[in-house]
Amino acid sequence: MSSENSSVDAGVQLTKQVDNADNVSNESTYNNSVIGKTYDLSSARGTNLIGFLNDKVISRVTFSDDRLFIDMRPKRLNKVPALLYEDITGVNIAMKLNLYKCFYLIASIVAAIANPLFLILSVLIVWLGRDMKITIIQRNGINAVIYAKTKAEAEAFKEDIRQVAKIQ
């Protein structure tokens, strides 16, 4: 009878130790994570071709306890206002050049045949007109797209999403 009581006490003690270990690890993960962090990202000019005065796409992304909140300007581009971390399966980054900047790039390359100084203009168009397109892939097949100006911004954002969503 006493051996049964001691095994029950040991089981209760083990359960308490495991519960305490989970709480400590959750607190340390929460303190080291990006919960509460906000990213203000914007695209290069010309991404929003319908906007006459402001043709940038501006995004504010906030990391919450269980989801990612996305607020975009203009509102019509905000297809996914919130993403659950558990639904995120991947994050991709790609460089994007707008259609009309591609037209200017081709025109400047053609003009470089007559005057080689137009090659400088071609390099400037590529350098100043590119965007980093961040695609967040969800389990349900709906992708969220966010634009960033620089690759460093996009990479930092990608690493934070991978940390919170526990993606390799």
C-alpha positions in Angstrom: 0.0 0.0 0.0 2.8 2.4 0.8 4.6 1.6 -2.4 1.4 2.6 -4.3 1.3 5.9 -2.5 4.9 6.7 -3.2 4.5 5.9 -6.9 1.5 8.2 -7.1 3.5 11.0 -5.3 6.3 10.5 -7.7 3.9 10.8 -10.6 2.4 14.0 -9.2 5.9 15.4 -8.6 7.0 14.6 -12.2 3.9 16.3 -13.5 4.6 19.4 -11.5 8.2 19.5 -12.8 7.2 19.1 -16.4 4.5 21.8 -16.0 7.1 24.2 -14.5 9.6 23.5 -17.3 6.9 24.3 -19.9 6.1 27.6 -18.2 9.7 28.6 -18.0 10.4 27.7 -21.7 7.3 29.5 -22.8 8.2 32.7 -20.9 11.8 32.7 -22.3 10.4 32.1 -25.8 8.0 35.0 -25.3 10.6 37.3 -24.0 13.0 36.6 -26.9 10.4 36.6 -29.7 9.1 39.3 -31.9 5.6 39.5 -30.3 4.5 43.1 -30.4 7.0 44.2 -33.1 5.7 46.3 -35.9 7.1 46.7 -39.4 6.4 49.7 -41.6 7.1 48.6 -45.1 6.6 50.5 -48.4 7.2 49.8 -52.0 9.0 51.9 -54.6 7.1 54.4 -56.6 4.9 53.0 -59.3 3.7 49.8 -57.7 0.1 51.1 -57.4 -0.5 52.4 -60.9 -4.1 53.5 -60.2 -3.1 56.0 -57.5 -2.4 59.4 -59.1 -0.9 61.3 -56.2 0.6 58.4 -54.2 1.5 55.4 -56.2 3.3 53.5 -53.3 1.9 50.5 -51.4 2.4 51.1 -47.7 2.1 48.2 -45.3 2.1 48.1 -41.5 2.6 44.5 -40.2 2.1 43.8 -36.5 3.1 40.6 -34.7 0.4 39.6 -32.2 0.3 36.6 -29.7 -1.3 34.2 -32.2 -1.5 36.0 -35.5 0.0 38.5 -37.9 -2.0 41.7 -38.6 -1.5 43.4 -42.0 -2.8 46.9 -42.7 -2.2 48.2 -46.2 -2.8 51.4 -48.0 -4.6 51.5 -50.4 -7.2 49.3 -48.8 -8.2 47.5 -52.0 -4.8 45.7 -52.0 -5.3 44.3 -48.5 -6.5 40.8 -49.4 -5.6 39.1 -46.1 -5.9 41.4 -43.1 -4.8 38.7 -40.5 -2.8 35.5 -40.7 -2.7 32.8 -38.0 0.9 31.7 -37.3 -0.1 28.0 -37.5 -1.5 28.5 -41.1 1.8 30.0 -42.4 3.7 27.3 -44.4 6.4 29.4 -46.1 7.8 32.8 -46.9 9.3 33.8 -50.3 11.2 36.9 -51.4 11.5 37.9 -55.0 12.7 41.1 -56.7 10.0 42.8 -58.8 10.3 45.5 -61.5 7.1 47.2 -62.6 5.8 47.0 -66.1 6.3 50.7 -66.9 9.8 50.7 -65.4 10.6 47.7 -67.7 9.4 49.9 -70.6 11.7 52.7 -69.5 14.6 50.2 -69.0 14.1 48.8 -72.6 13.9 52.4 -74.0 17.1 53.4 -72.2 19.0 50.4 -73.4 17.8 51.1 -77.0 18.9 54.8 -76.5 22.3 53.5 -75.3 23.0 52.3 -78.8 23.1 56.0 -79.9 24.6 57.4 -76.7 26.4 55.0 -74.2 25.6 57.4 -71.3 22.0 56.0 -71.3 23.4 52.9 -69.7 23.8 54.9 -66.5 20.1 55.6 -66.7 19.4 51.9 -67.2 21.3 51.1 -64.0 19.5 53.8 -62.1 16.1 52.5 -63.2 16.9 49.0 -62.0 18.4 50.2 -58.8 15.7 52.7 -57.8 12.7 51.0 -59.3 12.9 47.5 -57.9 10.8 46.2 -55.1 11.2 43.2 -52.9 8.0 41.2 -53.1 7.4 39.2 -49.9 4.9 36.3 -50.4 3.5 34.6 -47.2 2.1 31.2 -48.2 -0.7 29.8 -46.2 -2.1 26.3 -45.7 -5.4 27.2 -47.4 -3.7 28.4 -50.6 -4.3 32.1 -50.2 -1.1 34.1 -50.3 -0.5 37.4 -48.7 1.8 39.8 -50.6 3.8 42.6 -49.0 6.3 44.9 -50.7 9.5 46.2 -49.2 12.0 48.7 -50.6 15.2 47.0 -49.5 16.4 43.5 -49.4 17.6 43.9 -45.8 14.1 44.9 -44.6 12.6 41.9 -46.4 15.2 39.5 -45.0 14.7 40.7 -41.4 10.9 40.4 -41.8 11.2 36.9 -43.3 13.4 35.7 -40.4 10.9 37.1 -37.8 8.1 35.3 -39.5 10.0 32.1 -39.7 10.8 32.4 -36.0 7.2 33.0 -34.9 5.6 30.5 -37.3 8.3 27.9 -36.5 9.3 27.3 -40.2 12.7 25.9 -41.1 
